[in-house]
Amino acid sequence: MMGKDIKVIVAAHKKYEMPKDKMYVPVQVGAEGKKDIGYTKDNTGDNISSKNSMYCELTGLYWAWKNYSALGSPDYIGLMHYRRHFIFRKSDRVVEEVDGIDDTYFSRINYSESTVEQLFDSCDFVAHMGHVGNIYEHYKQNHHVEDLDRALKIMAELYPRYRGSAARFLRSSYGNFCNMFIFPKEVFFDYCEWLFNILFRFEREVDLTDKRLFISERLTGIYIEQLRRDGLHQKSLSATFVRA
């Protein structure tokens, strides 16, 4: 599968160390009204940059979806964070914490363009899956569970075929907690339409003052569960958390 065009947008709100290649695309999220830090900004074209306090990295995701040609219309597209990256080697932990990014960091996580390309010789998509005791209970303990319940109700109304995947996913202990993935273009467009249809409806129904859309991570997990049920093969990768 060598030679496929892959882009990974890296959500960032401040300047940080990035790989110096054409695969990684640093995107300044919440760029509307903020100082230019030299990255691609999420406030051009069709965008929701001004909603960054609620949508967080998803303003960068939305920008990539609606301005896909600005990325060169790649065959695959992914999302990572400036302090959270996939680990492209075997790891016995779902998250490895490190103290910073130095000159050896990207080689230590085995990142290279060819390494990423080769992943798709044996899978359809890539995602990070973290681990907790129970997905639903974990959300209940850490956030407003009524928000998740409302989002699930909206999802079931808009996309009833996802109900089974939602029930199975929320009973499980593995979930996508940071919206990190690399999807084929067609999957990415379907995912974004699905996700933002639910979130925009949620935004109309719920007062989001002082709230962040943590529900998006659980919805992403449900979407990924449905991909697996539909027969797509996932490659699960561990991730880093770079302490500031």
SVG drawing of the C-alpha trace seen along z (x, -y; Angstrom):
<svg xmlns="http://www.w3.org/2000/svg" viewBox="-36 -39 54 47">
<polyline fill="none" stroke="black" stroke-width="0.4" points="0.0,0.0 3.0,-2.2 2.5,-5.6 -0.8,-6.4 -1.3,-10.0 -1.9,-10.3 -2.3,-13.4 -2.5,-13.6 -3.7,-16.9 -2.2,-17.7 -4.5,-19.9 -2.6,-22.6 -3.3,-25.9 0.3,-26.9 3.6,-26.4 5.2,-23.0 7.6,-20.4 6.2,-18.8 7.6,-16.2 9.1,-18.0 7.4,-16.2 4.5,-16.4 2.3,-13.9 1.8,-15.9 -0.2,-19.0 -0.2,-21.2 -3.5,-23.0 -4.1,-25.9 -7.5,-25.2 -9.5,-28.0 -7.6,-30.4 -10.4,-32.9 -9.3,-36.1 -6.0,-34.5 -2.4,-35.3 -1.1,-33.5 1.4,-30.8 2.5,-29.8 0.3,-26.7 -2.6,-26.1 -5.5,-27.9 -9.0,-26.5 -10.8,-29.8 -10.6,-29.8 -13.3,-28.7 -16.3,-26.9 -15.3,-26.6 -16.5,-26.6 -13.3,-28.0 -15.2,-30.4 -16.7,-27.3 -13.3,-25.9 -14.0,-26.3 -16.8,-23.7 -15.6,-21.7 -11.8,-21.6 -9.9,-19.6 -13.1,-19.1 -12.9,-22.6 -9.8,-21.4 -11.6,-18.2 -14.5,-20.2 -12.1,-22.5 -10.3,-19.5 -13.7,-18.0 -15.1,-21.2 -11.8,-22.3 -10.5,-19.0 -9.0,-20.2 -6.8,-22.6 -5.1,-19.4 -4.6,-18.1 -7.6,-15.7 -5.5,-12.8 -6.5,-9.1 -6.3,-8.8 -6.6,-11.4 -6.0,-11.3 -6.2,-13.3 -3.7,-13.6 -2.8,-16.2 0.3,-18.3 1.0,-16.3 -0.6,-13.0 0.8,-10.9 0.4,-7.4 3.1,-5.0 4.1,-3.1 5.6,-0.1 4.5,2.5 3.8,1.2 2.6,2.9 0.7,-0.2 -2.2,-2.0 -0.6,-5.3 3.1,-6.1 3.8,-9.3 6.9,-11.2 8.5,-14.4 8.8,-16.3 9.7,-16.1 13.4,-16.0 15.5,-15.1 15.0,-11.4 11.2,-11.4 9.8,-10.7 12.3,-7.9 11.5,-6.4 7.8,-6.2 8.9,-4.7 7.3,-7.4 8.1,-7.8 6.0,-8.3 6.8,-4.7 5.9,-3.2 2.5,-4.8 1.9,-3.8 2.8,-0.2 0.1,0.0 -2.5,0.0 -1.1,3.2 -2.9,5.1 -5.8,2.9 -8.6,0.6 -8.1,-2.1 -6.1,-3.0 -7.4,-4.2 -6.2,-4.6 -8.2,-2.6 -7.7,-3.4 -8.8,-1.2 -11.1,-1.8 -13.3,0.4 -16.6,-0.3 -17.1,-3.0 -20.5,-4.2 -19.6,-4.2 -16.4,-6.0 -18.2,-8.8 -20.8,-8.9 -18.0,-9.3 -16.1,-12.0 -18.7,-14.0 -22.4,-14.9 -23.9,-11.6 -27.2,-13.3 -25.2,-14.8 -24.2,-11.4 -27.7,-10.1 -29.1,-12.9 -26.5,-12.4 -27.3,-8.7 -31.0,-9.5 -30.2,-11.9 -27.9,-9.3 -30.6,-6.7 -33.2,-9.0 -30.9,-10.0 -29.0,-6.8 -31.0,-3.9 -28.7,-1.2 -26.0,-2.3 -28.0,-1.3 -26.5,2.1 -23.0,0.8 -23.7,-1.8 -25.0,0.7 -22.0,3.0 -19.5,0.3 -20.8,-1.4 -20.6,2.0 -17.0,2.5 -13.8,1.3 -11.9,0.1 -12.7,-3.2 -11.3,-6.1 -10.8,-8.8 -8.9,-11.4 -10.5,-11.2 -7.3,-9.8 -7.6,-7.9 -6.5,-7.5 -9.4,-6.8 -9.7,-6.3 -11.2,-9.4 -14.7,-7.8 -14.9,-6.7 -13.7,-10.1 -16.4,-12.0 -19.1,-9.6 -17.8,-9.9 -17.7,-13.7 -21.3,-14.0 -22.5,-11.4 -20.6,-13.1 -21.4,-16.7 -25.1,-16.0 -25.4,-14.6 -23.3,-17.3 -25.1,-20.2 -28.4,-18.8 -27.1,-18.3 -25.9,-22.0 -29.3,-23.2 -30.9,-21.2 -28.4,-21.7 -26.9,-24.8 -23.2,-24.4 -22.1,-27.3 -18.8,-26.3 -19.1,-22.8 -16.8,-20.8 -18.1,-18.1 -16.5,-15.1 -19.4,-13.1 -17.6,-13.3 -15.0,-10.8 -17.7,-8.3 -19.5,-8.9 -16.3,-8.3 -15.9,-5.0 -19.5,-4.0 -18.7,-4.9 -15.5,-2.7 -17.5,0.1 -19.9,0.0 -17.0,0.0 -15.8,3.2 -19.3,4.7 -19.5,3.8 -16.4,5.8 -13.6,3.2 -10.3,4.2 -8.9,1.9 -5.2,1.5 -5.1,0.4 -2.1,-1.7 -0.9,-2.9 -0.4,-6.6 1.9,-9.0 1.0,-11.7 3.6,-14.4 3.7,-16.2 3.9,-20.0"/>
</svg>
